[in-house]
Amino acid sequence: MGARLRLRPRARHLGRAGTSASGESDASVLAYAPMSMPPRKSQRAVRAGSLVIGAGAPISVQSMCATPTRDVAASVAQCEALHAAGAGLVRLAVDTARDVEALAEIRTQTRAALVVDLQENYRLAEKVAPHVDKIRYNPGHLHHHERARSIRDKVAQLVQVAGANDCALRVGVNCGSVAPEYDARFPGDSIGAMLECAWDHCEMLDSLGFTRYVVSLKDSDPHKVVEANQRFVERRPDVPLHLGVTEAGLLPGGEIKTRIAFEQLLARGIGDTLRVSLTLPNERKPEEVEIGRAILADVAAGRFRSVPDLSGLNIISCPSCSRVENQSFVELAEKVRELTLYAKDHDVTIAVMGCRVNGPGETDDADLGLWCGPRAVNLKRGGEKLGSFGYDEVLSRVREELDRLIELRQG
Ligand code: SF4
């Protein structure tokens, strides 16, 4: 990102211990009580394990494992590290039967409250629900399978499974994977499409008699995150919100983008739990939680640190997770940043994504997009696919394309 961004010096004080549904203090789960925060708008309390989200409950910080879920030892270690850093919930991606087996094992070895992230594979819900406290489903990926079945029918299945397993749900709408019907109904209006999708799913869940859910509306543009969440609560102030700037990317840019959205929303009483999505090597993943806590501490103390100047080169990159197609993804994102520093003053957006779940969609909106495959990286110029290149050859191609883009714009 361009060199015109500044951050005020970081506050060092910590927050109060979170309070579990049973009232005992849980020192490892740090959250921010509303008395130091502007009052929350959401009226519903949603319990996920011992954590309460919404209705004025302390605001919790979440994170997600970037280890392969099937690697039980590595995933348990990351869950424990995130829990120790103060994460109220830790999310794991599950896509296969092998992941399900591993999740069951991880559950028995970690103190962290767990959330499962289901994308296309919502049919695994029944198998994973006994091992988690919350299920996140992406409405934008429910149409891929069982095309003859209605979305409502699939949501009813998720409700039945969550109800039977004492789980909460999250309707996780993401700009990189909005359901096609909403994109078609709101051409060129990604926020309108995300909002309508979220409101429809709220009505579906309510009509199914299930109110134990939270909603997230995530975009890689912090200003869109602010607008989407503000407009959402105008119609549904009762529903707790999970805040996130998706694919915020590498530090320090990723923290600044996140602060631009979170500081504005939290100060307006919007947001009941949050996740800071950063592209970090696995061993540094707890920094997501530390930065989330620091943002809460700053807002609670009335300190606003982000300076909303997003001009210049903007790198969007995902925080990685078990679905990442190649473990050198984070390194690739860092190399793209190093390579493109010479162009920091040019208003160009480059997206670097770890896999095909949000890769294709998120890269469509970028000037240049890279999304990873197991052995090659797919390169795009906007919506146009330029080809697949080896991990050792794609950077030179990115340089060529960026030079060409800058030349074109300088006319
Ligand atoms: S783009 Fe893929 S690898 Fe990256 S966070 Fe999303 S699902 Fe995980």
Boltz pocket constraint, residues with backbone or C-beta under 6 A from the ligand:
constraints:
  - pocket:
      binder: B
      contacts: [[A, 318], [A, 319], [A, 320], [A, 321], [A, 322], [A, 323], [A, 324], [A, 325], [A, 353], [A, 354], [A, 355], [A, 356], [A, 357], [A, 358], [A, 359]]
      max_distance: 6.0
